[in-house]
């Protein structure tokens, strides 16, 4: 990768890490968007996105847990089956065109999430365990296939179904993303036995960015403008992948 492209990529993932971690996400869909815009090879996109996800999700898990928003009873039914399915998804290698379309759809769905204002807060109710475990398995498989952590789907699901308040949904999504990303990366590495060397230059950027964003996000940072900006980036990248 040319040095100037790497500098642009590093700055972009730093920004993405700040924005995403502020809402309890690790940023995989944003990293995928940036890498797609910079024409990074699809085979390199998934392991890089998963690795950066692990770093930012670890920081976010700690910050939101320390702020008192995490709920174990809500977390574990979704996480239980998601981990083995994320491994399967990470191990599978989809044809390039199918991968691009699938990831493009994921990015557009992410953009839609950030365009929609979350519903008013109400008293949360516990989801049926079978429903939660089934949803977790599907999200785990999708996260492994696409190189995301599944949080872009879990957070709105928890909020729109009134299974958790906004901060609780963010706090549950962070460790969900962490586990699925680690499992998906393990599956990918088992299949490829490789990891892009230039990705190590992005590690410090996401550690710093994720620390800043999750610290502010767990302490009353308004999210509406951030969501609108992210939606623009994700929409452009999503259509770029699907139409090219």
C-alpha positions as a Markdown table, in Angstrom:
| # | Residue | x | y | z |
|---|---|---|---|---|
| 1 | Unk | 0.0 | 0.0 | 0.0 |
| 2 | Unk | 1.4 | 3.5 | -0.9 |
| 3 | Unk | 2.4 | 5.5 | 2.2 |
| 4 | Unk | 0.0 | 8.4 | 1.3 |
| 5 | Unk | -2.9 | 6.0 | 1.1 |
| 6 | Unk | -1.9 | 4.4 | 4.4 |
| 7 | Unk | -1.8 | 7.8 | 6.1 |
| 8 | Unk | -5.3 | 8.6 | 4.8 |
| 9 | Unk | -6.6 | 5.2 | 5.9 |
| 10 | Unk | -5.0 | 5.7 | 9.4 |
| 11 | Unk | -6.6 | 9.1 | 9.8 |
| 12 | Unk | -10.0 | 7.8 | 8.6 |
| 13 | Unk | -10.1 | 4.8 | 10.9 |
| 14 | Unk | -9.1 | 7.0 | 13.8 |
| 15 | Unk | -12.1 | 9.2 | 13.1 |
| 16 | Unk | -14.4 | 6.2 | 12.6 |
| 17 | Unk | -13.2 | 4.7 | 16.0 |
| 18 | Unk | -14.1 | 8.0 | 17.8 |
| 19 | Unk | -17.6 | 8.3 | 16.2 |
| 20 | Unk | -18.6 | 4.6 | 16.5 |
| 21 | Unk | -17.3 | 4.0 | 20.0 |
| 22 | Unk | -19.3 | 7.0 | 21.2 |
| 23 | Unk | -22.5 | 5.0 | 20.5 |
| 24 | Unk | -21.2 | 1.7 | 21.8 |
| 25 | Unk | -20.1 | 0.2 | 18.5 |
| 26 | Unk | -16.6 | -0.9 | 17.4 |
| 27 | Unk | -16.7 | 0.6 | 13.9 |
| 28 | Unk | -16.4 | -2.4 | 11.6 |
| 29 | Unk | -18.9 | -1.1 | 9.1 |
| 30 | Unk | -17.1 | 2.3 | 9.1 |
| 31 | Unk | -13.7 | 0.6 | 8.6 |
| 32 | Unk | -15.2 | -1.4 | 5.8 |
| 33 | Unk | -16.6 | 1.7 | 4.2 |
| 34 | Unk | -13.3 | 3.5 | 4.4 |
| 35 | Unk | -11.3 | 0.6 | 3.1 |
| 36 | Unk | -13.8 | 0.1 | 0.3 |
| 37 | Unk | -13.5 | 3.7 | -0.8 |
| 38 | Unk | -9.7 | 3.3 | -0.8 |
| 39 | Unk | -10.0 | 0.1 | -2.9 |
| 40 | Unk | -8.4 | -2.2 | -0.3 |
| 41 | Unk | -8.7 | -5.9 | -1.5 |
| 42 | Unk | -11.8 | -7.7 | -0.2 |
| 43 | Unk | -9.7 | -10.5 | 1.2 |
| 44 | Unk | -7.9 | -8.0 | 3.4 |
| 45 | Unk | -11.0 | -6.0 | 4.5 |
| 46 | Unk | -12.6 | -8.7 | 6.7 |
| 47 | Unk | -9.6 | -9.6 | 8.9 |
| 48 | Unk | -8.6 | -6.0 | 9.3 |
| 49 | Unk | -12.1 | -4.9 | 10.3 |
| 50 | Unk | -12.4 | -7.8 | 12.8 |
| 51 | Unk | -9.0 | -7.0 | 14.4 |
| 52 | Unk | -9.8 | -3.3 | 14.8 |
| 53 | Unk | -13.2 | -4.3 | 16.1 |
| 54 | Unk | -11.6 | -6.3 | 18.9 |
| 55 | Unk | -9.5 | -3.4 | 20.1 |
| 56 | Unk | -12.3 | -0.8 | 20.1 |
| 57 | Unk | -14.9 | -3.1 | 21.5 |
| 58 | Unk | -12.6 | -4.1 | 24.4 |
| 59 | Unk | -12.3 | -0.4 | 25.3 |
| 60 | Unk | -16.0 | 0.2 | 24.9 |
| 61 | Unk | -16.9 | -2.8 | 27.0 |
| 62 | Unk | -14.8 | -1.4 | 29.9 |
| 63 | Unk | -16.1 | 2.1 | 29.6 |
| 64 | Unk | -19.8 | 1.3 | 29.4 |
| 65 | Unk | -19.5 | -1.3 | 32.2 |
| 66 | Unk | -17.7 | 1.1 | 34.4 |
| 67 | Unk | -20.4 | 3.7 | 33.8 |
| 68 | Unk | -22.9 | 1.1 | 35.1 |
| 69 | Unk | -24.9 | 0.4 | 31.9 |
| 70 | Unk | -24.1 | -3.3 | 31.3 |
| 71 | Unk | -26.8 | -6.0 | 31.9 |
| 72 | Unk | -25.6 | -9.6 | 32.1 |
| 73 | Unk | -29.2 | -11.2 | 31.9 |
| 74 | Unk | -29.8 | -9.3 | 28.6 |
| 75 | Unk | -26.4 | -10.1 | 27.2 |
| 76 | Unk | -25.8 | -13.8 | 27.6 |
| 77 | Unk | -28.8 | -15.2 | 25.6 |
| 78 | Unk | -27.7 | -13.2 | 22.5 |
| 79 | Unk | -24.0 | -14.0 | 23.0 |
| 80 | Unk | -24.3 | -17.8 | 23.7 |
| 81 | Unk | -24.7 | -19.1 | 20.1 |
| 82 | Unk | -23.3 | -16.1 | 18.3 |
| 83 | Unk | -19.7 | -17.0 | 19.0 |
| 84 | Unk | -19.6 | -20.4 | 17.3 |
| 85 | Unk | -21.6 | -19.1 | 14.3 |
| 86 | Unk | -19.3 | -16.1 | 14.0 |
| 87 | Unk | -16.4 | -18.6 | 13.8 |
| 88 | Unk | -18.2 | -20.4 | 11.0 |
| 89 | Unk | -18.8 | -17.1 | 9.2 |
| 90 | Unk | -15.2 | -16.1 | 9.5 |
| 91 | Unk | -14.0 | -19.4 | 8.2 |
| 92 | Unk | -16.2 | -19.3 | 5.1 |
| 93 | Unk | -14.8 | -17.4 | 2.1 |
| 94 | Unk | -17.5 | -16.0 | -0.2 |
| 95 | Unk | -16.9 | -15.2 | -3.9 |
| 96 | Unk | -15.8 | -11.6 | -4.2 |
| 97 | Unk | -18.9 | -10.3 | -6.0 |
| 98 | Unk | -21.2 | -12.0 | -3.4 |
| 99 | Unk | -19.1 | -10.6 | -0.6 |
| 100 | Unk | -19.2 | -7.1 | -2.0 |
| 101 | Unk | -23.0 | -7.2 | -2.4 |
| 102 | Unk | -23.5 | -8.6 | 1.1 |
| 103 | Unk | -21.2 | -6.1 | 2.7 |
| 104 | Unk | -22.9 | -3.3 | 0.7 |
| 105 | Unk | -26.3 | -4.3 | 2.1 |
| 106 | Unk | -24.8 | -4.4 | 5.6 |
| 107 | Unk | -23.5 | -0.8 | 5.2 |
| 108 | Unk | -26.8 | 0.5 | 3.8 |
| 109 | Unk | -28.7 | -1.1 | 6.7 |
| 110 | Unk | -26.2 | 0.5 | 9.1 |
| 111 | Unk | -26.8 | 3.9 | 7.4 |
| 112 | Unk | -30.6 | 3.4 | 7.9 |
| 113 | Unk | -30.0 | 2.7 | 11.5 |
| 114 | Unk | -28.2 | 6.0 | 12.0 |
| 115 | Unk | -30.8 | 8.0 | 10.1 |
| 116 | Unk | -33.6 | 6.7 | 12.3 |
| 117 | Unk | -34.1 | 8.4 | 15.6 |
| 118 | Unk | -34.4 | 5.8 | 18.4 |
| 119 | Unk | -37.9 | 5.5 | 20.0 |
| 120 | Unk | -38.7 | 7.1 | 23.3 |
| 121 | Unk | -37.3 | 5.4 | 26.3 |
| 122 | Unk | -39.7 | 3.0 | 28.1 |
| 123 | Unk | -39.5 | 0.4 | 30.8 |
| 124 | Unk | -37.5 | -2.5 | 29.2 |
| 125 | Unk | -38.7 | -6.1 | 29.2 |
| 126 | Unk | -36.7 | -9.3 | 29.0 |
| 127 | Unk | -36.7 | -10.9 | 25.6 |
| 128 | Unk | -37.7 | -14.6 | 25.3 |
| 129 | Unk | -34.6 | -16.7 | 25.6 |
| 130 | Unk | -35.3 | -18.8 | 22.5 |
| 131 | Unk | -35.8 | -15.7 | 20.4 |
| 132 | Unk | -32.6 | -14.0 | 21.8 |
| 133 | Unk | -30.5 | -17.1 | 21.2 |
| 134 | Unk | -31.9 | -17.5 | 17.6 |
| 135 | Unk | -31.2 | -13.9 | 16.9 |
| 136 | Unk | -27.7 | -14.1 | 18.3 |
| 137 | Unk | -26.8 | -17.1 | 16.1 |
| 138 | Unk | -27.9 | -15.3 | 13.0 |
| 139 | Unk | -26.1 | -12.1 | 13.9 |
| 140 | Unk | -23.0 | -14.1 | 14.8 |
| 141 | Unk | -23.0 | -15.8 | 11.3 |
| 142 | Unk | -23.5 | -12.5 | 9.6 |
| 143 | Unk | -20.8 | -10.8 | 11.6 |
| 144 | Unk | -18.3 | -13.5 | 10.7 |
| 145 | Unk | -19.2 | -13.5 | 7.0 |
| 146 | Unk | -19.0 | -9.7 | 6.6 |
| 147 | Unk | -16.2 | -8.8 | 9.1 |
| 148 | Unk | -18.6 | -6.8 | 11.4 |
| 149 | Unk | -19.3 | -7.6 | 15.0 |
| 150 | Unk | -23.1 | -7.7 | 14.7 |
| 151 | Unk | -23.6 | -4.6 | 16.9 |
| 152 | Unk | -25.0 | -2.6 | 14.1 |
| 153 | Unk | -28.0 | -4.9 | 14.2 |
| 154 | Unk | -28.2 | -5.8 | 17.9 |
| 155 | Unk | -28.4 | -2.3 | 19.2 |
| 156 | Unk | -31.4 | -1.2 | 17.1 |
| 157 | Unk | -33.1 | -4.6 | 17.8 |
| 158 | Unk | -32.8 | -4.1 | 21.6 |
| 159 | Unk | -34.0 | -0.5 | 21.4 |
| 160 | Unk | -36.9 | -1.0 | 19.0 |
| 161 | Unk | -38.2 | -4.1 | 20.7 |
| 162 | Unk | -37.9 | -2.3 | 24.1 |
| 163 | Unk | -35.6 | -4.9 | 25.5 |
| 164 | Unk | -33.1 | -2.4 | 26.8 |
| 165 | Unk | -32.6 | 1.4 | 27.1 |
| 166 | Unk | -30.3 | 3.2 | 24.7 |
| 167 | Unk | -27.3 | 3.2 | 27.1 |
| 168 | Unk | -27.9 | -0.5 | 28.1 |
| 169 | Unk | -28.2 | -1.5 | 24.4 |
| 170 | Unk | -24.8 | 0.2 | 23.8 |
| 171 | Unk | -23.3 | -1.5 | 26.8 |
| 172 | Unk | -24.6 | -5.0 | 25.8 |
| 173 | Unk | -23.5 | -4.5 | 22.1 |
| 174 | Unk | -19.9 | -3.7 | 22.9 |
| 175 | Unk | -19.0 | -7.1 | 24.5 |
| 176 | Unk | -21.3 | -8.8 | 21.9 |
| 177 | Unk | -19.1 | -7.2 | 19.2 |
| 178 | Unk | -15.9 | -8.2 | 21.0 |
| 179 | Unk | -16.8 | -11.9 | 21.3 |
| 180 | Unk | -18.1 | -12.2 | 17.7 |
| 181 | Unk | -15.1 | -10.3 | 16.2 |
| 182 | Unk | -12.6 | -12.5 | 18.1 |
| 183 | Unk | -14.4 | -15.6 | 17.0 |
| 184 | Unk | -14.7 | -14.4 | 13.4 |
| 185 | Unk | -11.1 | -13.4 | 13.2 |
| 186 | Unk | -10.1 | -16.8 | 14.6 |
| 187 | Unk | -12.1 | -18.5 | 11.9 |
| 188 | Unk | -10.7 | -16.3 | 9.2 |
| 189 | Unk | -7.1 | -16.9 | 10.3 |
| 190 | Unk | -7.8 | -20.7 | 10.5 |
| 191 | Unk | -8.8 | -20.6 | 6.8 |
| 192 | Unk | -6.2 | -18.1 | 5.5 |
| 193 | Unk | -3.2 | -18.4 | 7.9 |
| 194 | Unk | -2.4 | -14.8 | 7.1 |
| 195 | Unk | -3.0 | -11.2 | 8.2 |
| 196 | Unk | -2.3 | -8.0 | 6.3 |
| 197 | Unk | 1.0 | -6.5 | 7.5 |
| 198 | Unk | 0.0 | -2.9 | 6.9 |
| 199 | Unk | -2.9 | -3.3 | 9.4 |
| 200 | Unk | -0.6 | -2.9 | 12.3 |
| 201 | Unk | -0.2 | 0.8 | 11.5 |
| 202 | Unk | -3.9 | 1.2 | 12.2 |
| 203 | Unk | -3.8 | -0.4 | 15.7 |
| 204 | Unk | -2.6 | 2.7 | 17.6 |
| 205 | Unk | -5.1 | 4.9 | 15.8 |
| 206 | Unk | -8.1 | 2.9 | 16.8 |
| 207 | Unk | -6.9 | 2.4 | 20.4 |
| 208 | Unk | -6.6 | 6.2 | 20.9 |
| 209 | Unk | -9.8 | 6.9 | 18.9 |
| 210 | Unk | -11.8 | 4.2 | 20.7 |
| 211 | Unk | -10.7 | 5.4 | 24.1 |
| 212 | Unk | -11.8 | 9.0 | 23.3 |
| 213 | Unk | -15.1 | 8.1 | 21.8 |
| 214 | Unk | -16.2 | 5.5 | 24.4 |
| 215 | Unk | -15.2 | 7.8 | 27.2 |
| 216 | Unk | -17.4 | 10.6 | 25.9 |
| 217 | Unk | -20.2 | 8.3 | 24.7 |
| 218 | Unk | -20.7 | 6.7 | 28.1 |
| 219 | Unk | -21.1 | 10.1 | 29.6 |
| 220 | Unk | -24.0 | 11.9 | 27.9 |
| 221 | Unk | -22.6 | 12.7 | 24.5 |
| 222 | Unk | -25.4 | 13.6 | 22.0 |
| 223 | Unk | -25.4 | 11.2 | 19.1 |
| 224 | Unk | -27.8 | 12.6 | 16.5 |
| 225 | Unk | -25.4 | 14.6 | 14.4 |
| 226 | Unk | -22.8 | 11.8 | 14.6 |
| 227 | Unk | -25.4 | 9.3 | 13.3 |
| 228 | Unk | -26.3 | 11.6 | 10.4 |
| 229 | Unk | -22.6 | 11.9 | 9.3 |
| 230 | Unk | -22.0 | 8.2 | 9.6 |
| 231 | Unk | -25.1 | 7.5 | 7.5 |
| 232 | Unk | -23.7 | 9.6 | 4.6 |
| 233 | Unk | -20.3 | 7.7 | 4.6 |
| 234 | Unk | -22.0 | 4.3 | 4.9 |
| 235 | Unk | -24.5 | 5.1 | 2.1 |
| 236 | Unk | -21.8 | 6.1 | -0.3 |
| 237 | Unk | -19.6 | 3.1 | 0.4 |
| 238 | Unk | -22.6 | 0.7 | 0.4 |
| 239 | Unk | -23.8 | 1.8 | -3.1 |
| 240 | Unk | -20.2 | 1.8 | -4.3 |
| 241 | Unk | -19.8 | -1.9 | -3.4 |
| 242 | Unk | -23.2 | -3.0 | -4.7 |
| 243 | Unk | -23.0 | -1.1 | -8.1 |
| 244 | Unk | -19.3 | -1.8 | -9.0 |
